[in-house]
Amino acid sequence: MPTVRSQQPGLVDLQVNGFAGHDVNADDVTPEVVVELTRALWREGVTRYLPTIVTAGEEKILRALRAVAEARTADEHVAASIVGVHVEGPALSPADGARGAHDLEHLRDPDPAELDRWQQACGGLVRIVTLAPERPGSAEYVAAARASGVVVSVGHTAATADEIRGAAHAGATLATHVGNGCRATLPRHPNHLWAILAEDRLTAMLIADGHHLPPDTLTTMIRAKSPERCVLTSDSAALAGRPPGDYETPVGGAVTVGEDGRLTLAGTSLLAGSGRSLRACLDWAGEHLPFDETALLAMATGNPARVLGIEDVAAGDVVEVEREDGTTRVLSTTVAGATVYRA
């Protein structure tokens, strides 16, 4: 196939734990790490994103939040790209499978006062919080978070269908990496996955990296929710792009990078984040899913921007790409009118 050049909207990623060796969840994370992470994402055509901080002790979460806030202060273009923070946890299910790679020791019930402390540490940057709605106090937390402008997403859960519907009734509007962060074995029905897919008040975040969901599952989920209620995200980790082998990481401890780029907790089949950027996820989706390019691109641009309420500001972001044999190469990235990357 001939090489085709085009301009596309900038990608908006709601879940970025790290990428290209830069880790938001490292014990020693600094503003410089966040700046370099942002620049690495520009090379992938990501113009707006949420650094994602996972379950940890409160002081570690606060330290990461401060690093993100200071990175935005240091660089106006970084500030434009980082439109907030996603805190994934710590109010998640302790059940195996549902917990995923999150640290069991630091799981705890949701606390609106802790959310307030997070916001004070970072100047109100927390935009999404993922929680398991079966934890005590979840309904009250969801209502308080929504009142303060924070989007609540259900995820890493072993909830009943009624608990999922209850969270939506309380104000939850999003579901984190649907089909993942759940028990390996579920009852045929009812279960929380059917409830999430049936609940029109919940937009589904889906990881299209080829590892988290097989093509037929992902296709069925998108058709069930409708493309308009779906968001593609990377859930990328700092090990994304690293050579195959065993690594020690702050999230999950020992993690294996497979020959195909799959990230798993060492010695298990449990995933430990994604090894692909959102741009690479889009390439995979274009090759394996029966949706046209316009629909897939919307799930990685306009739909997530709508979740954050930034449609107007994100509309001006432009990425110039060239595509050949199913692979996309980013030539330039423009954020808020400024060219921040050129190949």
C-alpha positions in Angstrom: 0.0 0.0 0.0 1.2 3.5 -0.7 2.2 5.8 2.1 -0.7 8.2 3.0 -0.3 11.5 4.8 -3.1 13.1 6.7 -4.1 15.4 9.5 -6.0 14.0 12.5 -7.3 15.3 15.8 -5.0 14.9 18.8 -5.4 11.8 20.8 -6.9 12.1 24.3 -5.9 9.4 26.8 -7.7 9.1 30.1 -5.3 6.5 31.6 -1.6 6.7 31.3 0.4 5.1 34.1 3.7 5.7 32.3 5.4 5.3 29.0 8.9 4.9 27.4 10.5 4.4 30.8 8.8 7.3 32.5 6.7 6.2 35.5 4.1 8.4 37.2 4.0 5.8 40.0 7.7 5.5 40.8 8.7 6.1 44.4 11.0 8.9 43.3 8.8 10.5 40.6 9.7 14.1 39.9 8.2 16.9 37.9 11.0 16.2 35.3 9.7 12.7 34.8 6.2 14.0 34.2 7.6 16.5 31.6 9.5 13.8 29.8 6.5 11.5 29.8 4.4 14.2 28.2 7.1 14.8 25.5 7.2 11.0 24.8 3.4 11.0 24.4 3.6 14.0 21.9 5.7 11.7 19.7 2.8 9.3 19.7 0.2 12.0 18.8 -1.3 12.2 22.3 -2.1 15.9 22.9 -4.2 15.7 26.1 -4.0 13.0 28.8 -4.4 12.2 32.4 -1.4 10.9 34.3 -2.8 8.0 36.3 -1.8 7.3 39.9 -2.6 3.9 41.3 -3.3 2.5 44.7 -0.6 3.4 47.3 -0.3 4.9 50.7 -1.7 8.4 50.9 1.7 10.1 51.2 2.9 8.5 48.0 -0.2 9.5 46.1 0.2 13.1 47.4 3.9 13.1 46.3 2.9 12.0 42.8 0.1 14.6 42.6 2.5 17.4 43.6 5.0 16.2 40.9 2.3 16.5 38.2 1.2 20.0 39.4 4.8 21.2 39.4 5.4 19.8 35.9 2.5 21.8 34.7 3.9 24.9 36.3 7.3 24.4 34.7 6.1 24.2 31.1 3.0 25.8 29.6 2.8 23.2 26.8 2.9 20.4 29.3 0.2 22.3 31.3 -2.0 22.3 28.2 -1.5 18.6 27.6 -2.1 17.5 31.2 -5.8 18.3 31.7 -6.0 16.6 35.1 -5.1 13.4 37.0 -6.8 10.0 37.1 -6.5 8.3 40.5 -7.1 4.6 40.1 -7.9 3.4 43.6 -7.3 2.9 46.4 -11.0 2.0 47.0 -10.9 -1.2 44.9 -11.9 -4.8 45.3 -9.4 -6.9 47.3 -10.5 -10.0 45.4 -7.9 -11.8 43.2 -8.3 -10.8 39.6 -10.5 -7.9 40.4 -7.6 -6.3 42.3 -5.3 -6.7 39.3 -1.8 -5.4 40.0 -2.9 -3.1 42.8 -1.2 -3.4 46.2 -3.6 -5.3 48.6 -1.9 -3.7 51.6 -3.0 -0.2 50.6 -6.6 -0.9 49.5 -9.1 1.1 51.7 -12.6 2.4 51.7 -13.4 5.7 49.8 -13.0 8.8 51.9 -14.2 12.3 50.7 -11.8 13.9 53.1 -8.9 12.1 51.4 -10.1 13.3 48.0 -10.1 16.8 49.5 -6.5 16.3 50.6 -5.5 15.1 47.1 -7.1 18.2 45.5 -5.3 20.5 48.0 -2.0 18.9 47.1 -2.3 19.5 43.3 -4.5 22.5 43.0 -7.7 20.6 42.1 -6.2 18.5 39.2 -7.9 15.2 40.1 -10.5 14.7 37.3 -11.3 11.0 37.5 -11.3 8.5 40.4 -11.8 4.8 39.8 -13.4 2.8 42.6 -15.2 -0.4 43.3 -18.8 0.5 44.2 -19.2 -2.4 46.6 -16.9 -0.7 49.1 -18.6 0.8 52.2 -19.4 4.5 51.7 -19.1 4.4 47.9 -22.5 6.0 47.2 -21.8 8.9 49.4 -18.3 9.3 48.0 -19.6 9.2 44.4 -22.1 12.0 45.2 -19.5 14.2 46.9 -17.0 13.7 44.1 -19.6 14.5 41.4 -20.6 17.7 43.3 -17.0 18.8 43.2 -16.7 18.2 39.5 -14.8 14.9 39.7 -15.8 12.1 37.3 -16.2 8.7 39.1 -15.5 5.5 37.2 -16.4 2.0 38.4 -13.6 -0.5 38.0 -11.4 -3.2 39.6 -14.6 -4.5 41.1 -16.5 -7.7 42.1 -19.7 -5.7 42.5 -23.2 -7.1 41.9 -25.3 -5.8 39.1 -27.4 -3.8 41.6 -24.2 -2.2 43.0 -23.2 -1.1 39.5 -26.6 0.4 38.9 -26.5 2.1 42.4 -23.2 3.7 41.5 -24.6 5.1 38.3 -27.7 6.4 40.2 -25.3 8.1 42.7 -23.5 9.9 39.8 -20.8 7.6 38.4 -20.5 8.1 34.6 -17.6 6.0 33.5 -16.3 2.4 33.7 -12.6 1.7 33.8 -11.1 -0.8 31.3 -14.3 -2.8 31.0 -13.6 -6.6 30.8 -10.5 -6.3 32.9 -9.9 -5.8 36.6 -12.5 -8.5 37.4 -12.5 -12.1 38.7 -11.3 -14.7 36.2 -14.6 -16.6 36.6 -18.0 -14.9 36.7 -21.6 -16.2 36.8 -23.2 -16.2 33.4 -25.8 -13.8 34.6 -26.3 -11.5 36.4 -22.8 -10.1 36.7 -21.2 -6.6 36.8 -20.1 -6.7 33.1 -23.6 -7.1 31.8 -24.8 -4.3 34.1 -22.0 -2.0 32.9 -22.8 -2.7 29.2 -26.6 -2.2 29.8 -26.2 1.0 31.9 -26.6 4.0 29.5 -25.3 6.4 32.2 -21.8 4.7 32.1 -19.4 5.3 29.3 -17.0 2.4 28.8 -13.2 2.8 28.7 -11.7 0.0 26.7 -8.1 -1.0 26.2 -7.5 -1.9 22.5 -3.9 -3.2 22.9 -4.6 -6.7 21.6 -3.8 -8.2 25.1 -6.5 -7.0 27.4 -9.5 -7.9 25.2 -9.6 -10.2 22.2 -11.1 -8.7 19.0 -14.5 -10.5 19.3 -15.0 -9.4 22.9 -14.0 -5.8 22.2 -16.3 -5.7 19.1 -19.2 -7.0 21.1 -18.7 -4.6 23.9 -18.5 -1.6 21.5 -21.7 -2.7 19.7 -23.5 -3.2 23.0 -22.5 0.2 24.4 -22.6 2.0 21.0 -19.4 3.7 19.7 -20.7 7.0 21.1 -20.5 5.6 24.7 -17.0 4.1 24.3 -13.6 5.5 24.9 -10.3 3.8 23.8 -7.5 4.2 26.3 -4.0 2.8 26.5 -3.5 2.1 30.2 0.2 2.2 29.2 2.9 1.5 31.7 6.5 2.6 32.0 7.6 -0.8 30.5 5.8 -0.1 27.3 8.3 -0.6 24.5 10.9 -2.3 26.7 12.7 -5.5 25.5 11.3 -8.9 26.6 12.4 -9.9 30.1 11.7 -9.7 33.8 11.6 -6.3 35.5 11.0 -5.0 39.0 8.4 -2.2 39.1 6.7 0.0 41.7 3.3 -1.3 40.5 2.9 -5.0 40.8 6.5 -5.7 41.7 8.0 -8.4 39.4 6.6 -7.9 35.9 7.4 -9.8 32.7 7.5 -8.3 29.3 6.5 -11.0 26.8 7.9 -11.4 23.3 4.7 -9.8 22.0 4.9 -6.8 24.4 2.3 -8.2 26.8 2.9 -7.1 30.4 2.1 -9.6 33.1 2.8 -10.1 36.8 5.7 -12.5 36.8 4.7 -16.2 36.9 1.0 -15.4 36.3 -1.3 -14.5 33.4 -2.6 -11.4 35.2 -2.0 -8.2 33.2 0.1 -5.4 34.6 -0.9 -2.5 32.4 -0.4 -2.1 28.7 2.7 -2.2 26.5 1.3 0.1 23.8 0.6 3.8 23.4 -2.9 4.9 22.4 -1.6 5.5 18.8 -0.5 1.9 18.7 -3.8 0.8 20.1 -5.6 2.6 17.3 -3.4 0.8 14.8 -4.3 -2.5 16.3 -8.0 -1.7 16.4 -7.9 -0.6 12.8 -6.5 -4.0 11.8 -8.7 -6.2 14.0 -12.0 -4.5 14.6 -14.9 -4.1 12.1 -15.3 -0.3 12.7 -14.3 2.4 10.2 -11.5 4.8 10.9 -13.8 7.7 11.7 -15.6 5.8 14.5 -12.3 4.4 16.0 -10.7 7.8 15.9 -13.7 9.4 17.7 -13.3 6.9 20.5 -9.8 8.1 21.1 -10.4 11.9 20.5 -13.8 13.4 20.7 -15.4 10.9 23.1 -12.7 11.1 25.8 -12.6 14.9 25.4 -16.4 15.0 26.0 -16.0 12.9 29.2 -13.6 15.6 30.5 -15.7 18.5 29.1 -12.7 19.8 27.0 -14.2 19.4 23.5 -13.6 23.1 22.6 -10.0 23.3 23.7 -9.0 19.9 22.3 -10.7 20.6 18.9 -7.7 22.8 18.0 -5.1 20.1 18.5 -3.7 18.6 15.2 -1.5 15.6 14.5 0.1 15.1 11.1 0.6 11.4 10.4 1.7 9.1 7.6 0.3 5.6 7.4 1.8 2.6 5.6 0.9 -1.1 5.8 -1.4 -0.5 8.9 1.3 1.3 10.9 1.0 5.0 11.7 4.0 7.3 12.2 3.5 10.7 13.7 5.2 13.5 11.8 4.2 16.5 14.0 2.0 17.3 17.0 0.3 20.6 17.7 -1.2 21.4 21.1 -3.2 24.6 21.7 -1.7 26.1 18.5 1.9 25.3 19.4 3.9 22.7 17.5 5.4 20.6 20.3 6.9 17.8 18.2 8.2 17.4 14.7 9.8 14.2 13.4 
